[in-house]
């Protein structure tokens, strides 16, 4: 494992110095506990813009041919989109994605995210493109809602509250209620 981490750090240095990556990490408000070996590392950050690098690894492989599960590409796109917005509390609410080619073990995916929004809006749109060398691999438009508190701490509107059917339901996430919370947060704009 240490060998893989060393190799990944060495490869990242082609995109940004360790000092630059550390500085960016300290400026990122979003996803502070994320596992960068699974979603990529942000190597450039400015207002409404982020660039990340995803170095594919053996944990992402789905078969003996070295095919990378596409969910890791999507996770990396979501992370770089969140970084472009760079708000402490934000949640993905929608996306339209296009996967143009698969990734294989050893590929390095560069993702760029450009946030397109009004600063006062809670709903944000982000355009993401991903390349391996000069080949476009991925493209997406991701919608994110920014909230003033953690999504799990927001008050649910009365219409979203449903009594638990039995004791085993207590503490489980209710998707309809969570959607109502996000919709309620958007309507407070």
N, C-alpha and C positions, 0 to 999 in steps of 0.2 A: 504494500500500500504506500509506504514512504517513497518507493521508487516512482510510482505513478504520480504522486503529488509533486515530486521534484521535476519529472518530465513535463507535467502540466504547467508548473511555474516557469520553466525554461521556455516553453512554447508561448506563454502569455507575454513574456518579455519582448517578443517580436512586435507586440501591439501597444504595450505601455510598460513603463518601468514599475518595479515593485512599489516605489515611493508614490508614483502617480495612482496606482491601484489602491493603495492604502488611503491616500487623500480622498479619492472618489468614494471609497467605502465609508469614510467618516462623514461625508456630505450627504450620503443617501439616507433619506428618512424612511423609505419604504422597505419592507421585508428584511429587517435586520438579522433574522435568524435563518435565512434561506441557505440551502446547501448549494454553493456555487459550482461544485463539481457536477451537479445535475441540471442546473438552469443557466449556467454561464456566468461570466464575470464582466461587470461593466468596466470598460476601458476608456470611455469618454463620456462626459456629462456636462451639459449646459442647459440653460433654460429651454424647456420644451423639446429637448433632444438627449438621446442616449445611444451609445454604441456598446455592444457586448460581444464577447467571444465565447462560443460553446465548443469545448474540446471533447469530442465524443470519447467515451470510455467503455470498458467491458461491462459495467453495470447497466448500460443502456441497450445492450445487444439482445436480440430476440431469437436469433437462429445461428446455425453453424457457419453461415455465409458472412456474418458480421453486420447484418442489417440492424440499424438503429430504430428503436420504436419511435414513431412519429410524435407520440405524446411528449417526448423530451424536447422536440423542436417547438411544439406549442407552448410548453412550460417556459422555455427560454424566451419566446416571443412575448408572453405575458409579463415575464420579469423585466425585460427591457422596456416594455410599454409603461409599466409601473414606474420604472426609473426615470423615464422621460417626463412623467408627471411629477414624480418625487414628492408625494404627499404622504404623511404618516399613515393616514387611514384611507385606503382606497380598495375597491373590490371590482373584479371583472364582472360585467353584466351582459356582455354580448360580444360576438366576434363573427367575422367572415374570413375564412382562411383558404389559401390555395397552396397545395404542396406540389411543386413542379418536378421534383426528383427526390429519391430517397438518400439518406445518409448512410455511410458505412463506418465501421470502427476505424478510428484514426482521422476522420474528416474534422476540419475546423470550420465551424459555421460562424460567420460574422453577421450580426444583426444590427440594423439601424432603425431607431424609432423616432418619429417626428410627431409630437403632440399638436393637435389642431383644435383649439378651443378658446373660449372667452374665459379669462381668469376668474370671473365671478360665477361661472357655471359649475354645478356639482357634477354634471355629466361631461365626460371628456372623451374625445375620439383620438385615437393614435394610429398612425400608419406605420407598419413595420415591413421591412424587406430583409431577406436573408440570402447571403451568397457563400458558396464554397469556391474560393479563388474567384474567377469571373463569372461563374455559373449561378444564375438566380435559382435558388432552391425553394424559397418560401416567400409568400406575401400575405399580409393580413391587415384588416382594419379591426381594431379592438376598441370596445366601449368600456369605460371604467367610470364608476361613480365614486366621488370623494365625499367622505363623511367627516363630521366633526369629532367623532369618537369611534372606537373600535366597533365594528359591525355587530359583535355579540353584546355590546353594552347599550346599543340604541334601544329606545322604548318602542315596543310594538304598538301599532295603532290598534284601537279596540276591535276593529273588524278582523284583525289577524289573529286574535287570541282565540284558541280553541281549548276547551278543557281536555286534559289527558284522559284517554279512554281507559287506561289502567295504569297501575304503578310502573310497569315496564316502559311506558312511553315518556316518563318524566326524564328530562335531560337530553332527549333526542332532538335533533334539529328537524323542524317542520319546514319543508321547502316552500310551501305556500305562505307560511308566516314570514319566512326570511325574504321572500319576494315582496311581500307587503311592506316590510320594513324598508327595503331599498326604494320601493315606489314612494313610500311616505317621505323618505329623505330627499328624493328628487323633487317632490312637490313643495318642499319647504324653501326652494330656491327663490 
